[in-house]
Amino acid sequence: MAAHSAAGRGEGGFRLPRSGRIHKTKDIQSLLRHGARRKTPSLDVFFLSSSVLRSRWGMIVPKHRHSIVERNRVKRRLREIGRTHVLPRLREKGMALDVLVRARPEAYGVGFRSLRDELQKMTEELC
């Protein structure tokens, strides 16, 4: 059990560290109001210079009349894409951005690869 919980902690684990997440309501509202917005076929992506000098990731996954199982699947996919693809790319480029991804109803019907490709393309445009 201890090995499992230790693996999930910090930068080397599988979890996105708390410092890398956007979780405060005021930060989310600021991004929605003042952030630049890009649309992909299944996502709305908002980004703004980070106030903490480090890139952070946040998600909004509305129900869109889908089950909680489907909603959690979309959340897990987006979280993993942010952790393994988007944030490392921004870090490589020395960019400190807050990125907020809002799933559109179409996100429920596409797979991991499609979501990843949409976000990678958008990230490359930003960089």
C-alpha positions, 0 to 999 in steps of 0.5 A, spaced: 500 500 500 505 504 501 508 503 494 502 505 491 501 511 495 508 514 494 508 513 486 502 517 486 505 523 489 509 529 486 513 530 480 515 523 479 508 520 480 502 519 476 498 525 479 498 532 477 501 536 483 496 540 486 501 546 484 499 544 477 492 544 478 487 550 477 482 549 482 480 556 485 473 558 483 476 565 482 482 563 477 477 559 473 472 565 473 478 569 471 480 565 465 473 564 463 472 572 463 479 574 461 483 568 457 484 567 450 479 562 447 480 557 442 475 552 439 477 545 437 471 540 434 470 537 441 473 542 446 473 550 448 480 551 451 482 558 455 489 560 456 492 566 460 498 568 463 499 564 469 499 568 476 504 563 479 509 563 474 508 556 472 503 553 467 497 550 471 491 545 468 484 545 469 478 542 466 470 543 466 466 537 464 459 538 464 454 532 464 451 534 457 446 529 459 451 523 459 452 518 465 457 519 471 461 514 468 462 517 461 463 524 464 469 521 469 472 517 463 472 524 459 475 527 465 480 522 466 482 523 459 483 530 459 487 530 466 492 525 463 493 529 456 494 535 460 499 532 465 503 528 459 503 532 453 500 539 454 504 541 461 510 538 459 510 542 452 509 549 455 515 547 460 519 546 455 518 552 451 519 556 458 511 558 458 507 560 464 500 559 462 494 557 465 490 552 461 482 551 462 479 546 458 471 545 457 469 539 454 463 540 449 458 535 448 462 532 442 468 530 447 463 524 449 463 521 443 471 521 441 477 517 443 483 519 447 487 519 441 482 524 438 482 529 444 490 528 445 491 530 437 486 536 438 490 539 444 497 537 441 495 541 435 493 547 439 499 547 444 503 547 438 500 553 435 501 557 442 508 555 443 
